[in-house]
Amino acid sequence: EWATVSTEGLLIYSLDDDLGLFDPIQITEAVTPASIQTNCDRGDYTKALVMALQLNEYSLVHTVLESTPVDRIAHVVPHVSPASLERLLQYVAKSLQTSPHVEFYLEWT
């Protein structure tokens, strides 16, 4: 893994397939792990999930998924952009591998 800075910005190269997609276009200074947790604590699961998907960190997305009440899932999912839906499903699939809460995660699909 190595990185370079050019006039185009920061470029990160890796042979690791698990590096994930980091898309900084939609990220503002307000998108932080702390703000994601704050939104979860306030019950704004939609905003928390969108922000967590922007940062593309499994632990953050997992926290939001686990924090979202099952009756709110149907209200959160429609607000996820089409570009982020594939990543969301990948996180749900990854969580299903280790979680005993199969029915809960099936609600996300």
N, CA, C and O of each residue as an XYZ file, in Angstrom:
436
protein
N       0.846     -1.167      0.000
C       0.000      0.000      0.000
C       0.896      1.237      0.000
O       1.852      1.322      0.772
N       0.579      2.188     -0.871
C       1.335      3.432     -0.871
C       0.438      4.566     -1.351
O      -0.595      4.331     -1.977
N       0.834      5.772     -1.057
C       0.038      6.940     -1.405
C       0.926      7.993     -2.042
O       2.137      8.035     -1.823
N       0.294      8.834     -2.831
C       1.001      9.950     -3.448
C       0.073     11.158     -3.472
O      -1.149     11.025     -3.541
N       0.670     12.315     -3.413
C      -0.091     13.558     -3.481
C       0.253     14.226     -4.805
O       1.421     14.384     -5.162
N      -0.792     14.611     -5.516
C      -0.590     15.289     -6.793
C      -1.546     16.463     -6.875
O      -2.278     16.742     -5.925
N      -1.541     17.144     -7.995
C      -2.476     18.256     -8.190
C      -3.917     17.757     -8.243
O      -4.856     18.540     -8.097
N      -4.090     16.450     -8.451
C      -5.425     15.848     -8.472
C      -5.922     15.501     -7.069
O      -7.111     15.247     -6.875
N      -5.016     15.490     -6.097
C      -5.386     15.160     -4.723
C      -4.564     14.013     -4.198
O      -3.500     13.707     -4.736
N      -5.046     13.375     -3.150
C      -4.374     12.246     -2.531
C      -4.818     10.967     -3.234
O      -6.013     10.691     -3.333
N      -3.859     10.193     -3.719
C      -4.145      8.929     -4.382
C      -3.565      7.805     -3.541
O      -2.385      7.829     -3.190
N      -4.401      6.816     -3.216
C      -3.966      5.690     -2.407
C      -4.059      4.433     -3.264
O      -5.099      4.140     -3.854
N      -2.956      3.701     -3.320
C      -2.903      2.469     -4.087
C      -2.670      1.308     -3.133
O      -1.901      1.421     -2.178
N      -3.339      0.190     -3.400
C      -3.197     -0.970     -2.537
C      -3.534     -2.236     -3.301
O      -4.330     -2.212     -4.240
N      -2.934     -3.328     -2.902
C      -3.281     -4.640     -3.420
C      -4.360     -5.293     -2.558
O      -4.862     -6.365     -2.895
N      -4.711     -4.657     -1.463
C      -5.692     -5.170     -0.513
C      -7.095     -4.885     -1.034
O      -7.472     -3.723     -1.187
N      -7.870     -5.930     -1.308
C      -9.235     -5.771     -1.798
C     -10.177     -5.255     -0.717
O     -11.226     -4.694     -1.031
N      -9.816     -5.436      0.553
C     -10.672     -5.014      1.651
C     -10.502     -3.544      2.016
O     -11.104     -3.069      2.980
N      -9.683     -2.818      1.248
C      -9.461     -1.408      1.550
C     -10.766     -0.628      1.481
O     -10.974      0.311      2.250
N     -11.638     -1.011      0.569
C     -12.941     -0.371      0.470
C     -12.904      0.882     -0.383
O     -11.853      1.312     -0.858
N     -14.067      1.442     -0.560
C     -14.218      2.628     -1.377
C     -14.363      3.826     -0.451
O     -15.299      3.894      0.346
N     -13.470      4.732     -0.553
C     -13.538      5.966      0.227
C     -13.839      7.082     -0.751
O     -13.003      7.421     -1.589
N     -15.022      7.652     -0.649
C     -15.457      8.678     -1.587
C     -15.599     10.003     -0.845
O     -16.630     10.249     -0.219
N     -14.586     10.854     -0.907
C     -14.605     12.087     -0.117
C     -15.462     13.201     -0.715
O     -15.547     14.280     -0.128
N     -16.091     12.975     -1.847
C     -16.850     14.035     -2.517
C     -17.978     14.560     -1.631
O     -18.179     15.772     -1.543
N     -18.711     13.671     -0.978
C     -19.868     14.072     -0.175
C     -19.514     14.404      1.278
O     -20.377     14.819      2.051
N     -18.268     14.223      1.636
C     -17.890     14.402      3.036
C     -17.583     15.867      3.335
O     -16.888     16.549      2.581
N     -18.117     16.317      4.446
C     -17.800     17.651      4.945
C     -17.067     17.483      6.271
O     -16.892     16.365      6.756
N     -16.648     18.577      6.839
C     -15.976     18.523      8.137
C     -16.901     18.035      9.240
O     -16.434     17.614     10.298
N     -18.207     18.086      9.006
C     -19.174     17.657     10.011
C     -19.320     16.144     10.082
O     -19.906     15.632     11.037
N     -18.808     15.424      9.107
C     -18.917     13.971      9.078
C     -17.735     13.377      9.860
O     -16.628     13.240      9.340
N     -18.005     13.037     11.100
C     -16.985     12.475     11.984
C     -17.594     11.298     12.749
O     -18.816     11.196     12.851
N     -16.765     10.423     13.278
C     -17.313      9.346     14.116
C     -18.135      9.881     15.297
O     -19.150      9.291     15.669
N     -17.702     10.970     15.865
C     -18.441     11.553     17.002
C     -19.818     12.061     16.572
O     -20.794     11.886     17.301
N     -19.907     12.687     15.396
C     -21.207     13.187     14.934
C     -22.135     12.030     14.559
O     -23.354     12.138     14.694
N     -21.560     10.937     14.092
C     -22.379      9.752     13.796
C     -22.982      9.211     15.080
O     -24.169      8.890     15.127
N     -22.165      9.110     16.126
C     -22.657      8.624     17.413
C     -23.700      9.579     17.991
O     -24.696      9.135     18.562
N     -23.481     10.878     17.847
C     -24.442     11.872     18.331
C     -25.790     11.705     17.639
O     -26.835     11.754     18.287
N     -25.763     11.508     16.327
C     -27.014     11.308     15.593
C     -27.717     10.024     16.018
O     -28.946      9.991     16.095
N     -26.965      8.982     16.293
C     -27.570      7.744     16.813
C     -28.230      8.002     18.157
O     -29.353      7.564     18.403
N     -27.523      8.716     19.023
C     -28.058      9.006     20.356
C     -29.332      9.839     20.281
O     -30.223      9.686     21.116
N     -29.423     10.714     19.293
C     -30.615     11.563     19.110
C     -31.765     10.826     18.422
O     -32.896     11.310     18.401
N     -31.470      9.667     17.867
C     -32.507      8.918     17.154
C     -32.583      9.257     15.675
O     -33.525      8.844     14.998
N     -31.613      9.999     15.163
C     -31.578     10.335     13.738
C     -30.730      9.285     13.012
O     -29.602      9.546     12.594
N     -31.309      8.100     12.880
C     -30.588      6.953     12.327
C     -30.311      7.111     10.841
O     -29.303      6.615     10.337
N     -31.199      7.798     10.144
C     -30.987      8.015      8.706
C     -29.711      8.815      8.477
O     -28.853      8.412      7.692
N     -29.590      9.932      9.151
C     -28.408     10.779      8.993
C     -27.145     10.038      9.452
O     -26.098     10.127      8.811
N     -27.255      9.316     10.552
C     -26.105      8.571     11.064
C     -25.646      7.516     10.060
O     -24.445      7.350      9.843
N     -26.591      6.804      9.447
C     -26.226      5.761      8.484
C     -25.599      6.356      7.228
O     -24.597      5.840      6.734
N     -26.170      7.418      6.717
C     -25.623      8.068      5.523
C     -24.193      8.544      5.791
O     -23.308      8.369      4.953
N     -23.974      9.144      6.957
C     -22.642      9.622      7.302
C     -21.661      8.455      7.472
O     -20.519      8.535      7.020
N     -22.099      7.385      8.114
C     -21.232      6.221      8.319
C     -20.858      5.588      6.980
O     -19.720      5.159      6.792
N     -21.805      5.530      6.057
C     -21.509      4.985      4.735
C     -20.537      5.884      3.972
O     -19.733      5.394      3.179
N     -20.605      7.189      4.206
C     -19.653      8.099      3.562
C     -18.235      7.836      4.052
O     -17.290      7.861      3.263
N     -18.081      7.583      5.346
C     -16.750      7.291      5.879
C     -16.307      5.869      5.537
O     -15.113      5.571      5.508
N     -17.279      5.000      5.277
C     -17.016      3.637      4.814
C     -16.136      2.845      5.786
O     -15.196      2.163      5.380
N     -16.461      2.952      7.072
C     -15.758      2.181      8.094
C     -16.734      1.189      8.699
O     -17.793      1.566      9.200
N     -16.366     -0.087      8.646
C     -17.267     -1.150      9.094
C     -17.760     -0.919     10.521
O     -18.954     -1.060     10.783
N     -16.876     -0.572     11.436
C     -17.284     -0.428     12.837
C     -18.352      0.654     13.006
O     -19.265      0.501     13.818
N     -18.246      1.737     12.251
C     -19.242      2.810     12.344
C     -20.578      2.379     11.755
O     -21.631      2.598     12.355
N     -20.528      1.762     10.574
C     -21.772      1.303      9.942
C     -22.434      0.245     10.827
O     -23.650      0.257     11.019
N     -21.631     -0.661     11.356
C     -22.164     -1.718     12.224
C     -22.846     -1.118     13.460
O     -23.915     -1.575     13.865
N     -22.234     -0.112     14.045
C     -22.822      0.550     15.214
C     -24.186      1.146     14.878
O     -25.138      1.009     15.647
N     -24.275      1.810     13.721
C     -25.551      2.417     13.318
C     -26.588      1.333     13.038
O     -27.740      1.448     13.456
N     -26.180      0.282     12.332
C     -27.119     -0.803     12.038
C     -27.664     -1.399     13.335
O     -28.870     -1.602     13.468
N     -26.789     -1.674     14.274
C     -27.201     -2.283     15.548
C     -28.021     -1.327     16.411
O     -28.840     -1.771     17.215
N     -27.809     -0.020     16.252
C     -28.528      0.972     17.060
C     -29.922      1.264     16.537
O     -30.782      1.727     17.286
N     -30.154      1.001     15.266
C     -31.431      1.337     14.644
C     -32.511      0.354     15.096
O     -32.364     -0.854     14.913
N     -33.591      0.863     15.684
C     -34.692     -0.029     16.081
C     -35.313     -0.686     14.846
O     -35.381     -0.077     13.779
N     -35.755     -1.907     14.998
C     -36.283     -2.670     13.866
C     -37.468     -1.963     13.204
O     -37.637     -2.062     11.989
N     -38.281     -1.259     13.972
C     -39.433     -0.579     13.387
C     -39.052      0.697     12.622
O     -39.905      1.280     11.953
N     -37.812      1.136     12.704
C     -37.355      2.330     11.979
C     -36.597      1.978     10.695
O     -36.352      2.856      9.867
N     -36.225      0.714     10.521
C     -35.420      0.312      9.369
C     -36.110      0.673      8.062
O     -35.464      1.183      7.147
N     -37.390      0.422      7.957
C     -38.133      0.711      6.724
C     -38.163      2.204      6.407
O     -38.377      2.579      5.254
N     -37.956      3.050      7.392
C     -37.923      4.499      7.173
C     -36.512      4.995      6.855
O     -36.351      6.053      6.247
N     -35.497      4.245      7.259
C     -34.109      4.650      7.051
C     -33.616      4.264      5.656
O     -32.996      5.077      4.970
N     -33.885      3.042      5.240
C     -33.330      2.508      3.995
C     -33.664      3.343      2.752
O     -32.778      3.534      1.919
N     -34.882      3.848      2.584
C     -35.167      4.630      1.366
C     -34.322      5.898      1.211
O     -34.238      6.449      0.113
N     -33.707      6.355      2.274
C     -32.903      7.578      2.216
C     -31.432      7.317      1.885
O     -30.644      8.255      1.764
N     -31.071      6.058      1.739
C     -29.706      5.713      1.344
C     -29.606      5.876     -0.169
O     -30.443      5.363     -0.912
N     -28.589      6.585     -0.615
C     -28.441      6.842     -2.050
C     -28.188      5.539     -2.805
O     -27.626      4.596     -2.249
N     -28.602      5.486     -4.071
C     -28.351      4.289     -4.877
C     -26.869      3.905     -4.917
O     -26.537      2.721     -4.973
N     -25.986      4.891     -4.889
C     -24.551      4.621     -4.917
C     -24.075      3.925     -3.641
O     -23.074      3.210     -3.667
N     -24.774      4.125     -2.537
C     -24.375      3.543     -1.257
C     -25.104      2.245     -0.927
O     -24.733      1.557      0.025
N     -26.133      1.900     -1.696
C     -26.911      0.704     -1.379
C     -26.083     -0.575     -1.444
O     -26.237     -1.457     -0.599
N     -25.212     -0.681     -2.435
C     -24.387     -1.877     -2.552
C     -23.480     -2.034     -1.329
O     -23.325     -3.133     -0.797
N     -22.888     -0.931     -0.894
C     -22.031     -0.987      0.295
C     -22.838     -1.365      1.529
O     -22.373     -2.137      2.368
N     -24.060     -0.816      1.642
C     -24.912     -1.148      2.774
C     -25.187     -2.646      2.801
O     -25.090     -3.277      3.853
N     -25.529     -3.216      1.651
C     -25.799     -4.649      1.595
C     -24.552     -5.478      1.912
O     -24.651     -6.549      2.511
N     -23.390     -4.987      1.513
C     -22.152     -5.691      1.850
C     -21.924     -5.695      3.362
O     -21.500     -6.702      3.929
N     -22.206     -4.568      4.005
C     -22.067     -4.497      5.461
C     -23.078     -5.407      6.157
O     -22.750     -6.067      7.143
N     -24.312     -5.439      5.637
C     -25.335     -6.315      6.218
C     -24.902     -7.773      6.072
O     -25.019     -8.550      7.019
N     -24.404     -8.148      4.893
C     -23.945     -9.524      4.668
C     -22.787     -9.877      5.602
O     -22.738    -10.980      6.146
N     -21.867     -8.947      5.784
C     -20.737     -9.190      6.680
C     -21.216     -9.356      8.121
O     -20.714    -10.213      8.848
N     -22.170     -8.552      8.528
C     -22.695     -8.639      9.893
C     -23.475     -9.936     10.106
O     -23.458    -10.500     11.200
N     -24.154    -10.404      9.066
C     -24.920    -11.648      9.166
C     -24.025    -12.853      9.442
O     -24.468    -13.831     10.044
N     -22.798    -12.789      9.015
C     -21.881    -13.918      9.186
C     -21.556    -14.207     10.643
O     -21.271    -15.347     11.009
N     -21.600    -13.171     11.474
C     -21.204    -13.348     12.870
C     -22.316    -13.060     13.870
O     -22.136    -13.289     15.066
N     -23.444    -12.571     13.416
C     -24.497    -12.162     14.335
C     -25.551    -13.260     14.516
O     -25.900    -13.954     13.562
N     -26.044    -13.409     15.723
C     -27.164    -14.337     15.935
C     -28.513    -13.696     15.574
O     -29.548    -14.359     15.643
N     -28.507    -12.422     15.191
C     -29.733    -11.674     14.918
C     -30.089    -11.706     13.431
O     -30.171    -10.663     12.781
N     -30.296    -12.903     12.904
C     -30.538    -13.078     11.470
C     -31.793    -12.321     11.033
O     -31.776    -11.622     10.020
N     -32.856    -12.457     11.779
C     -34.119    -11.806     11.407
C     -33.969    -10.283     11.363
O     -34.515     -9.625     10.476
N     -33.236     -9.736     12.313
C     -33.000     -8.286     12.347
C     -32.294     -7.826     11.078
O     -32.717     -6.853     10.454
N     -31.219     -8.517     10.687
C     -30.461     -8.108      9.508
C     -31.220     -8.353      8.216
O     -30.986     -7.663      7.224
N     -32.116     -9.313      8.210
C     -32.944     -9.527      7.011
C     -33.891     -8.357      6.777
O     -34.308     -8.110      5.646
N     -34.224     -7.649      7.825
C     -35.068     -6.448      7.673
C     -34.369     -5.380      6.832
O     -35.031     -4.573      6.180
N     -33.028     -5.372      6.845
C     -32.259     -4.374      6.086
C     -32.253     -4.676      4.587
O     -31.952     -3.799      3.777
N     -32.582     -5.900      4.224
C     -32.551     -6.252      2.806
C     -33.862     -5.949      2.230
O     -34.077     -6.164      1.037
